[in-house]
């Protein structure tokens, strides 16, 4: 078992960053202030992979929800290109749907 300082050194990060990961529940204690140096790296790697894949929440943002919201908005916009222009059709409007 290791202390937070030993854990931080083992993971190549600052004491502050290690404490943040512990607070978030990314790295679990195996007793009061003790961490398993065999398990903690796997917990940290899993956390980093979740962020990279866009499945983890980063702060208040849920990246999957944001991507879904963006896709919905883009599809709504591309579905009705003339609606954006209202009743003012012009020659360039014919090319606009191809851009979506």
C-alpha positions in Angstrom: 0.0 0.0 0.0 1.2 3.5 -0.8 0.5 7.1 0.4 -0.9 9.8 -1.9 2.6 11.2 -2.4 3.9 7.7 -3.5 0.8 7.2 -5.7 1.4 10.6 -7.4 5.0 9.8 -8.0 4.1 6.3 -9.4 1.6 7.8 -11.8 3.9 10.7 -12.8 1.7 13.5 -11.6 1.5 16.1 -8.9 0.1 15.5 -5.5 -2.7 17.9 -6.3 -3.7 15.9 -9.5 -3.6 12.6 -7.5 -5.9 14.1 -4.9 -8.3 15.3 -7.6 -8.6 11.8 -9.0 -9.2 10.4 -5.5 -12.0 13.0 -4.9 -13.6 12.2 -8.2 -13.6 8.5 -7.3 -11.3 7.6 -10.2 -8.8 6.0 -7.8 -10.1 4.1 -4.8 -8.5 3.9 -1.4 -7.7 0.5 0.1 -7.7 1.9 3.6 -7.5 5.3 5.1 -5.0 7.2 2.9 -3.6 4.0 1.4 -3.6 3.1 -2.3 -2.7 -0.1 -4.2 0.0 0.7 -6.7 -1.0 -2.3 -8.8 -4.6 -1.3 -9.1 -4.4 2.5 -9.3 -2.7 2.7 -12.7 -5.5 0.6 -14.2 -8.2 2.8 -12.7 -6.4 5.9 -14.0 -6.0 4.4 -17.5 -9.7 3.4 -17.6 -10.6 7.0 -16.7 -8.4 8.5 -19.4 -9.8 6.1 -22.0 -13.4 7.1 -21.1 -12.5 10.7 -21.6 -10.7 10.0 -24.9 -13.7 8.0 -26.2 -16.1 10.8 -25.2 -18.0 8.7 -22.7 -16.9 10.4 -19.5 -18.3 13.6 -18.1 -15.8 16.4 -18.0 -17.0 19.0 -15.6 -20.6 19.8 -16.4 -20.4 18.5 -19.9 -21.5 15.1 -21.0 -19.7 14.7 -24.3 -22.1 12.1 -25.7 -25.1 14.3 -24.9 -23.4 17.3 -26.5 -22.6 15.3 -29.7 -26.2 14.1 -29.9 -27.6 17.6 -29.4 -25.3 18.9 -32.1 -26.2 16.2 -34.6 -29.9 16.9 -33.9 -29.5 20.6 -34.6 -27.5 20.0 -37.8 -30.1 17.6 -39.1 -32.9 20.1 -38.3 -31.0 22.8 -40.1 -30.2 20.7 -43.2 -33.7 19.4 -43.4 -35.2 22.8 -44.2 -32.7 25.0 -45.8 -35.3 27.3 -47.3 -36.9 27.9 -43.9 -33.7 29.7 -42.8 -34.2 32.2 -45.7 -37.8 32.7 -45.1 -39.7 34.0 -48.1 -36.6 35.5 -49.9 -35.5 32.8 -52.4 -32.5 33.6 -54.5 -30.5 31.7 -57.1 -27.7 30.6 -54.7 -30.4 28.8 -52.6 -30.4 25.8 -55.0 -26.8 24.9 -54.0 -27.4 25.2 -50.3 -29.0 21.8 -49.7 -26.0 20.1 -51.3 -23.7 21.6 -48.6 -25.7 19.9 -45.8 
